[in-house]
Amino acid sequence: MKSEKAVEDIGHGTSLEMVLIPAGKFMMGSPVTEKGLINNKKQHEVTITNPYYMGKYEVTQEQWESVMDKNPCSRKGAKLPVTEVSWEDCQEFIKKLNAKTDGGYRLPSEAEWEYACRAGTTTVYSFGDSLTIGDATIEDAGIKIVGSYKPNAFGLYDMHGNVWEWCEDWYGDYPDGAVADPKGPATGENRVLRGGPFFMMKSVAPSSHRASNLPAERNYTNGFRLARTADFKAEDLLKGPKLETAAVKPATINLLVAPFSIAKAEEIQKSVAKSLQMDAEEKINIGNEVILDMVLIPAGKFLMGSPESEMDRLNDETQHEVTITKPYYIGKYEVTQEQWEVVMGNNPSTSTNEARFPVTNVSWEDCQEFIKKLNAKTEGNYRLPTEAEWEYACRAGTTTVYSFGANIEPQRDPLFEDTKKANYYEPFDYDPERYDPSPEDLEIINASLIGYTMEVGSYFPNAFGLYDMHGNVWEWCSDRYGDFLTRGVTDPEGSGTGEDRVLRGGSFDSVVSETRSSFRGIKSPTYRDGSVGFRLAKTP
């Protein structure tokens, strides 16, 4: 029997996230009263008799590359859905994926797809009877990285829009009566596509909408989502999806104590979110359909700073125990240029017109002004994270030098020019016996190797689901810079006096040792630079 994993490592630091969908009964297709009804969507009762897993996201380019060692997409982006793949290409991907894992992966049946998309709803869309560009990637919004919008009630992202998703079935007419576990016609010419793509109108994105194409057809709008057979049977098969509509507060606070696993982090995140009657991941439209994505971080205890044995350790990293007594939200990504622009009406970044790139050239004081205006136009409580909150969120249960382990060195692959785990600077590495450049030449060479910021989410996240905690841009914290205490502390907020403020995480022009989880930067609150940005925190 294969193991029942919700998250599976498929190589090159890439994982697949699957959501368990319970067995249930629903009305597939659309009623005759639904606006825009097409004859091929005849409504009929369907029973799904066994639970199954469904991809939390559409399959991404980095996932495809990890399995197939190539990328068919014209527009590249690690977290963008893979496109230009035929139904037959998907079968080859699945064959190779099953060979390198415990197996069971497949395309969903058309009935499984619609049942998972509806997630207990009977409306036109899983979000209700209307859909806006703030709900999904439609109407020429441009293809987006997976998870850019809020999920449905099952926790599945992008079931409406972004890319067409192949299903297993041959395309054909629906049956006249109720059926159980339908698989579509036995033969046919075309295979089914569901969900609608980014460039079409919302009328092709309803839960019931059907499209079809030749199984060998490749198109820049066509991608897919995986399903996986679950080996166990549900005890109660036909009661439908159990959607939580009310949260029950636990009697005691769940306190994470590092080190802890990814599974433990996810378990407590969900428990804390339920107790607060809030989302484990919060997506807020802050204007012009620009989304601010925040992740709930549970309360916990960890060792802040670095042990004396850590390579490249500095004297201001005194290790001490810290307890974070209250959960808080922290930005899934660094604040982007489009987010800054929608709040401030300007863009101070070195390189502008890069909507999904981090905003830069912002001082600590500039961040305070941004937060003031953001809180005025939302429900408030946004702020900079404390230095302790930042390091706790960065470590995400780890006690190693980096949240990815003892090192964060590049993972070289002959098919890719660079597959680093983070965006940082690598000085020229040379053998002085073969080549001994002058100091002047070395300075020129190293200057040419300094890179630039990358789109947020270009690398894989830590165990809390946070991106770019190492490298990309320096991130301001709320604290004044000062010495750490040698004893344990609770909810520290930094020094009570001092001029300079703390920066964390390193940047694209930092050497790797400056991106360590414990490394502390220090600058005047008026300091601006093309390598400096920030990440938001929020008090629930």
C-alpha positions in Angstrom: 0.0 0.0 0.0 1.4 3.4 -0.9 1.7 6.1 1.8 -1.0 8.7 2.0 1.0 11.9 1.6 -0.6 15.3 1.3 2.9 16.8 0.4 5.4 14.8 -1.6 9.0 15.7 -2.5 9.5 15.0 -6.2 13.1 16.1 -6.5 15.2 19.3 -6.9 13.6 20.7 -3.8 10.2 20.7 -5.5 7.0 19.2 -3.9 3.5 18.4 -4.8 0.7 19.5 -2.5 -2.5 17.4 -2.7 -5.9 17.9 -0.9 -8.0 15.0 0.2 -11.5 15.2 -1.3 -14.2 13.3 0.6 -16.7 11.0 -1.2 -20.0 12.6 -1.9 -23.0 13.2 -4.1 -23.7 16.3 -6.2 -25.6 17.7 -9.2 -23.2 17.8 -12.2 -23.8 20.2 -15.0 -26.0 23.2 -14.9 -29.8 23.8 -14.4 -31.9 25.0 -17.4 -32.2 28.3 -15.5 -28.5 29.0 -15.6 -27.6 31.9 -17.8 -25.5 30.9 -20.8 -26.5 27.2 -20.5 -25.0 25.1 -23.2 -26.6 21.8 -24.2 -23.5 19.8 -23.3 -23.9 20.6 -19.6 -27.1 18.6 -19.0 -27.6 18.4 -15.2 -27.6 15.0 -13.6 -26.9 13.4 -10.2 -23.4 12.0 -9.7 -22.1 10.0 -6.7 -18.4 9.8 -6.0 -18.1 6.7 -3.9 -14.4 6.9 -2.9 -12.3 9.8 -1.5 -9.4 10.9 -3.7 -6.6 13.5 -3.7 -6.7 16.5 -5.9 -3.8 18.9 -6.7 -4.0 22.0 -4.5 -2.6 23.9 -7.5 -2.2 23.4 -11.2 1.0 21.6 -12.1 3.8 24.2 -12.2 6.8 24.6 -14.5 9.2 23.7 -11.8 7.3 20.5 -11.1 7.2 19.6 -14.7 11.0 20.2 -15.0 11.7 18.1 -11.9 10.0 15.1 -13.6 10.6 15.7 -17.3 14.0 17.6 -17.3 12.6 20.1 -19.7 10.2 23.0 -19.9 7.8 23.3 -22.9 6.5 26.8 -22.0 7.2 29.9 -24.1 6.8 32.1 -21.0 9.0 30.8 -18.2 8.3 31.0 -14.5 8.9 28.4 -11.8 5.5 29.0 -10.1 3.5 29.6 -13.3 1.4 26.7 -14.5 3.0 24.5 -17.1 1.4 25.0 -20.5 1.8 23.9 -24.1 1.3 20.3 -22.9 -1.1 17.9 -24.6 -3.2 15.2 -22.9 -0.7 12.7 -24.2 2.2 14.7 -22.7 0.4 14.7 -19.3 0.2 10.9 -19.5 4.0 10.7 -20.0 4.5 13.0 -17.1 2.3 10.9 -14.9 4.1 7.7 -15.9 7.4 9.1 -14.9 6.1 10.7 -11.7 4.6 7.4 -10.6 7.9 5.7 -11.3 9.8 8.0 -9.0 7.2 8.1 -6.2 4.8 5.6 -4.5 2.4 6.1 -7.5 -1.3 6.5 -7.8 -1.1 9.9 -9.7 -3.4 10.4 -12.6 -5.6 13.0 -14.3 -9.0 13.5 -12.6 -12.1 12.3 -14.2 -14.4 15.1 -15.4 -16.9 14.3 -12.5 -14.1 14.4 -9.9 -12.9 17.7 -11.3 -16.4 19.4 -11.2 -17.1 17.9 -7.7 -13.8 19.3 -6.4 -14.4 22.6 -8.1 -17.9 23.1 -6.7 -16.7 22.1 -3.1 -20.3 21.8 -1.9 -21.7 24.8 -3.8 -24.6 24.7 -6.2 -24.0 28.2 -7.7 -22.6 29.1 -11.1 -19.1 29.5 -9.6 -17.6 28.0 -6.4 -17.6 31.6 -5.1 -21.3 32.3 -5.9 -23.3 33.3 -8.9 -20.8 35.9 -10.1 -17.0 36.1 -10.7 -14.7 39.1 -10.9 -11.1 39.5 -11.9 -10.4 39.7 -8.1 -11.6 36.0 -7.8 -9.7 34.4 -10.7 -7.4 34.9 -13.7 -9.8 35.7 -16.5 -10.6 38.3 -19.2 -7.0 39.0 -20.4 -5.6 39.2 -16.8 -2.5 37.4 -17.9 -1.4 34.0 -16.6 -0.6 34.1 -12.9 1.6 32.1 -10.5 -0.5 29.4 -8.9 -2.3 30.4 -5.7 -2.6 34.1 -6.7 -6.2 34.2 -5.6 -8.3 32.8 -2.8 -9.1 29.0 -2.7 -12.5 27.4 -2.8 -14.0 25.7 0.3 -11.9 22.5 -0.3 -8.7 24.6 -0.3 -8.1 24.3 -4.1 -6.7 27.2 -6.0 -7.4 28.4 -9.6 -10.3 26.1 -10.4 -11.7 29.0 -12.4 -9.4 30.5 -15.0 -5.6 30.7 -15.3 -5.3 27.7 -17.6 -7.5 25.0 -19.1 -7.0 21.7 -17.2 -7.0 18.3 -19.0 -9.3 15.6 -17.5 -9.0 11.9 -18.1 -12.3 11.5 -20.0 -13.1 11.3 -23.7 -15.6 14.1 -24.5 -19.2 12.9 -25.0 -22.8 13.5 -24.0 -23.8 13.2 -20.3 -26.1 10.3 -19.3 -29.9 10.9 -18.7 -30.0 9.6 -15.2 -28.0 9.4 -12.0 -24.6 7.7 -12.2 -21.8 6.7 -9.8 -18.1 7.3 -10.5 -18.6 8.2 -14.3 -15.5 8.0 -16.5 -16.9 9.4 -19.7 -17.4 7.6 -23.0 -15.3 4.5 -23.8 -14.0 6.0 -27.0 -13.9 9.4 -28.8 -11.9 11.9 -30.7 -11.4 14.7 -28.1 -10.5 14.8 -24.4 -12.2 17.1 -21.9 -10.7 20.4 -20.6 -12.1 22.2 -17.6 -11.8 25.6 -15.8 -11.3 28.1 -18.5 -8.0 30.1 -19.4 -6.7 33.5 -18.4 -7.6 35.3 -21.6 -11.3 34.3 -22.0 -14.5 35.8 -20.6 -15.9 34.6 -17.2 -18.7 32.8 -19.2 -16.3 30.0 -19.9 -15.2 29.7 -16.2 -18.3 28.3 -14.5 -18.0 25.1 -12.5 -20.0 23.2 -15.1 -18.3 24.6 -18.3 -16.9 22.0 -20.7 -14.3 22.2 -23.5 -12.5 19.6 -25.5 -9.5 19.2 -27.8 -7.5 16.5 -29.5 -5.3 14.6 -27.1 -2.2 15.5 -29.1 -3.1 19.2 -29.2 -0.7 21.6 -27.4 -1.7 25.2 -26.6 -0.3 28.0 -24.6 -3.6 28.0 -22.5 -3.6 24.3 -21.8 -2.2 22.9 -18.5 -3.4 20.3 -16.0 -4.0 19.4 -12.3 -3.2 16.0 -10.8 -5.5 13.6 -9.0 -4.3 10.7 -6.9 -6.1 7.5 -5.9 -6.5 7.2 -2.1 -6.0 3.6 -0.8 -8.4 3.9 2.1 -12.2 3.9 2.1 -14.3 6.5 3.8 -16.5 5.2 6.6 -19.4 7.4 5.5 -19.3 7.7 1.8 -22.4 9.6 0.8 -22.8 12.4 3.2 -21.0 14.9 1.0 -18.2 17.2 1.8 -17.8 18.2 5.4 -17.2 21.9 5.1 -16.4 23.7 8.3 -18.7 26.7 8.8 -17.9 27.4 12.4 -14.7 27.2 14.4 -14.4 25.9 18.0 -11.9 27.5 20.2 -9.5 25.1 21.9 -9.1 25.0 25.6 -5.4 25.6 25.5 -3.0 27.4 23.2 -1.0 25.3 20.8 2.7 26.3 21.2 5.2 25.1 18.7 8.6 24.2 20.1 11.5 24.1 17.6 12.6 21.9 16.0 9.4 20.8 14.4 8.4 19.2 11.1 6.6 20.7 8.1 3.6 18.4 9.0 3.5 19.7 12.5 3.7 23.3 11.4 0.8 22.8 9.0 -1.2 21.0 11.7 -0.8 23.8 14.2 -1.3 26.5 11.6 -4.7 25.0 10.7 -5.6 24.5 14.4 -4.8 28.1 15.3 -6.6 29.5 12.3 -9.7 27.5 13.3 -9.5 28.8 16.9 -9.3 32.4 15.7 -12.1 31.8 13.1 -9.6 33.1 10.5 -7.8 31.7 7.5 -4.4 30.0 7.7 -3.6 32.1 4.5 -5.3 35.4 4.2 -5.7 37.2 0.8 -6.8 40.8 0.9 -7.6 43.0 -2.1 -5.9 46.3 -1.3 -7.2 48.1 -4.4 -7.2 47.7 -8.2 -7.4 43.9 -7.7 -3.9 43.8 -6.1 -3.8 41.0 -3.6 -1.8 41.0 -0.3 -1.1 37.4 0.8 -0.5 36.8 4.5 0.3 33.5 6.3 -0.7 32.8 9.8 2.3 31.9 12.1 1.5 30.0 15.3 2.9 31.0 18.7 6.0 29.1 19.6 9.4 28.8 21.2 12.8 28.7 19.5 16.5 29.5 19.9 17.2 32.9 18.4 20.7 33.8 17.2 23.5 31.3 16.3 25.6 28.8 18.3 29.3 29.6 18.7 30.1 26.7 16.4 28.3 28.2 13.4 30.6 29.2 10.5 30.6 32.9 9.7 28.9 33.7 13.0 29.1 37.3 14.3 29.3 38.5 17.8 25.9 40.1 17.8 24.1 36.8 17.2 24.2 35.6 20.9 21.9 32.6 21.1 19.0 32.7 23.5 15.6 31.2 24.0 12.6 33.3 22.7 8.9 32.6 23.3 6.4 34.1 20.9 3.2 34.0 22.9 0.7 35.1 20.3 0.0 34.0 16.7 0.6 36.6 14.0 0.4 37.0 10.2 3.5 37.6 8.1 3.7 38.3 4.3 3.9 35.2 2.2 6.1 37.4 -0.1 8.1 40.6 0.2 6.0 43.7 -0.6 5.9 44.2 -4.3 6.0 47.2 -6.5 2.3 46.9 -7.5 1.3 46.7 -3.8 3.4 49.8 -3.0 2.0 51.7 -6.0 -1.7 50.9 -5.2 -1.2 52.3 -1.7 1.3 55.2 -2.3 0.7 56.2 -5.9 4.4 56.1 -6.8 7.2 53.6 -7.3 10.6 54.3 -5.7 12.3 51.1 -7.0 15.6 51.1 -8.9 14.0 49.1 -11.7 10.3 50.1 -12.1 7.4 48.6 -14.1 8.0 45.2 -12.5 4.7 44.6 -10.8 5.6 41.3 -9.0 9.1 42.3 -8.1 9.9 43.5 -4.6 9.7 47.3 -4.0 13.1 48.7 -3.2 14.7 52.0 -2.3 12.4 52.3 0.7 13.6 53.5 4.1 12.3 52.3 7.4 10.5 55.6 7.7 9.0 55.1 4.2 7.7 51.7 5.3 5.9 53.4 8.3 4.2 55.8 5.9 3.1 52.9 3.7 1.7 51.0 6.7 -0.2 54.1 7.9 -1.9 54.5 4.6 -2.5 50.7 4.2 -4.2 50.5 7.6 -6.4 53.5 6.8 -7.8 51.8 3.7 -8.1 48.3 5.2 -9.2 46.8 8.6 -5.7 47.7 9.9 -3.2 46.1 12.2 -0.5 45.8 9.5 3.1 46.6 10.8 6.7 45.5 10.4 7.6 42.3 12.1 9.7 42.3 15.2 13.2 40.9 14.7 12.2 37.9 16.8 9.0 37.3 14.7 11.1 37.6 11.5 13.7 35.0 12.6 11.1 32.6 14.0 9.1 32.8 10.8 12.3 32.4 8.7 13.5 29.3 10.6 10.1 27.7 10.4 11.0 25.0 12.9 14.6 24.5 11.8 17.7 24.8 14.0 20.1 24.8 11.0 22.1 27.7 9.5 19.4 28.2 6.8 15.8 27.2 6.8 16.7 24.7 4.0 19.5 23.0 6.1 23.1 23.4 6.9 23.9 25.2 3.6 22.1 27.0 0.8 24.7 26.3 -1.9 23.6 26.2 -5.6 22.2 22.8 -6.7 23.7 22.6 -10.1 21.9 20.8 -12.9 23.3 20.5 -16.5 19.9 21.4 -17.9 19.6 24.6 -16.0 21.9 27.6 -15.8 21.2 28.2 -12.2 19.0 26.4 -9.7 20.0 28.1 -6.5 17.7 27.9 -3.5 17.7 31.7 -3.0 18.7 34.9 -4.8 22.1 35.9 -3.5 25.5 36.9 -4.8 28.3 34.4 -5.6 31.8 35.9 -6.0 34.0 34.6 -8.7 35.5 31.2 -7.8 38.8 30.6 -9.4 41.9 28.4 -9.1 44.9 30.7 -8.5 47.3 28.1 -9.9 45.5 28.3 -13.3 44.3 31.9 -13.2 45.4 34.7 -10.9 43.6 37.9 -11.8 44.9 41.3 -10.6 42.9 43.0 -7.8 41.5 45.4 -10.4 40.4 42.6 -12.8 38.9 40.6 -9.9 36.9 43.7 -8.8 35.5 44.1 -12.4 34.7 40.4 -12.6 32.9 40.3 -9.3 31.0 43.5 -10.1 29.7 41.9 -13.3 28.4 38.9 -11.3 26.2 40.9 -9.0 22.6 40.1 -10.1 19.3 41.8 -9.5 16.0 41.3 -7.7 13.8 38.4 -8.9 10.0 38.2 -9.0 8.7 37.2 -5.6 8.0 33.5 -5.2 10.7 32.5 -7.8 12.2 30.0 -5.4 10.6 27.4 -3.2 9.2 28.3 0.2 10.1 27.3 3.8 8.0 25.0 6.0 5.6 27.9 6.9 5.0 28.6 3.2 7.1 31.8 3.1 9.1 32.8 0.1 12.5 34.6 -0.2 13.3 34.7 3.5 16.9 34.2 2.3 18.2 36.8 -0.2 16.3 38.8 -2.9 16.1 42.0 -0.8 16.9 43.1 2.7 13.8 43.3 4.9 13.2 46.0 7.5 12.1 44.9 11.0 10.4 47.2 13.5 13.2 46.9 16.2 16.0 49.3 17.1 19.3 47.5 16.8 20.9 46.4 20.1 22.6 43.5 21.9 20.7 40.3 22.5 20.1 39.2 26.1 21.8 36.0 27.2 18.7 34.7 29.0 15.3 33.6 27.7 12.8 36.3 26.7 9.2 36.6 25.8 7.9 38.6 22.8 11.0 40.8 22.5 10.7 44.1 20.6 14.4 45.1 20.5 16.4 47.8 22.2 14.5 50.6 23.9 17.1 53.1 22.7 19.3 53.6 19.6 19.4 55.2 16.3 19.6 52.3 13.8 17.0 49.8 12.8 17.4 46.1 12.0 17.4 44.5 8.5 17.1 40.8 7.9 17.5 38.2 5.2 20.2 39.5 2.9 19.7 40.4 -0.7 20.6 39.6 -4.3 24.0 41.4 -3.8 24.8 39.7 -0.4 27.2 36.8 -0.1 25.5 33.7 1.1 26.7 34.0 4.7 24.7 37.2 5.0 21.5 35.4 4.2 21.8 33.1 7.2 18.6 32.8 9.4 20.5 34.6 12.3 22.4 37.3 10.3 21.5 40.9 11.4 21.8 43.9 9.2 21.8 47.5 10.6 21.1 50.8 9.0 19.7 54.3 9.7 15.9 54.5 9.5 16.3 57.0 6.6 18.6 54.7 4.6 17.4 53.8 1.0 19.1 51.4 -1.4 18.2 49.3 -4.4 18.7 46.1 -2.3 16.4 47.1 0.5 12.7 46.3 0.8 10.4 44.9 3.4 7.8 42.3 4.4 4.6 43.0 6.3 3.4 41.5 9.6 -0.2 41.8 10.9 -1.7 41.3 14.4 -4.9 39.1 14.1 
